[in-house]
C-alpha cells in the first residue's frame, strides 16, 4: 500500500487512535506523517481532482 494512502488513513483516524499507534501498525514514521501533513498539494493532485470533477459532471 502506498505511503500516501496510509498517511491519508492516519489523518482521518487520528481522532480515534493516537497517531503513534496508527503509524506503528501501518509501519510508517511519525515524522513522515507530519511532513506529509505539512507538504503543499502537488500540481498533479490538483489536476487529477479537477479532471475527476469534470468527468463526474459529464456523467
MARFI-893975 format. One line per 10 residues: number of its first residue (from 1); their letters; for each residue x, y, z of C-alpha. Coordinates in nm, 3 decimals, padded with zeros to 5 digits. Example, Ala and Ser with C-alpha at 12.3 -4.5 7.8 and 13.67 -1.06 7.14 Angstrom:
1> AS> 01.230:-00.450:00.780 | 01.367:-00.106:00.714
% end
This chain:
1> XXXXXXXXXX> 00.000:00.000:00.000 | 00.147:00.342:-00.094 | 00.253:00.570:00.189 | 00.018:00.847:00.074 | -00.278:00.613:00.124 | -00.153:00.517:00.469 | -00.099:00.881:00.564 | -00.448:00.975:00.444 | -00.594:00.693:00.656 | -00.399:00.812:00.961
11> XXXXXXXXXX> -00.519:01.169:00.905 | -00.882:01.052:00.900 | -00.847:00.822:01.202 | -00.623:01.027:01.431 | -00.921:01.142:01.636 | -00.996:00.776:01.718 | -00.646:00.643:01.797 | -00.313:00.809:01.872 | -00.100:00.885:01.566 | 00.190:00.690:01.715
21> XXXXXXXXXX> -00.021:00.372:01.730 | -00.152:00.415:01.377 | 00.199:00.476:01.243 | 00.330:00.167:01.421 | 00.053:-00.054:01.284 | 00.092:00.079:00.929 | 00.472:00.073:00.956 | 00.533:00.439:00.870 | 00.724:00.701:01.065 | 00.551:00.972:01.264
31> XXXXXXXXXX> 00.789:01.229:01.121 | 00.698:01.115:00.770 | 00.328:01.153:00.852 | 00.375:01.503:00.992 | 00.589:01.602:00.691 | 00.310:01.472:00.463 | 00.054:01.683:00.653 | 00.256:02.000:00.600 | 00.350:01.932:00.238 | 00.172:02.153:-00.017
41> XXXXXXXXXX> -00.066:01.983:-00.256 | 00.112:01.887:-00.577 | 00.013:02.022:-00.917 | -00.060:01.665:-01.029 | -00.304:01.610:-00.741 | -00.484:01.935:-00.820 | -00.506:01.840:-01.189 | -00.642:01.494:-01.105 | -00.908:01.645:-00.876 | -01.019:01.887:-01.148
51> XXXXXXXXX> -01.027:01.606:-01.402 | -01.232:01.388:-01.168 | -01.482:01.671:-01.117 | -01.510:01.729:-01.491 | -01.563:01.358:-01.556 | -01.826:01.343:-01.281 | -02.017:01.634:-01.435 | -02.006:01.468:-01.776 | -02.177:01.157:-01.649
% end
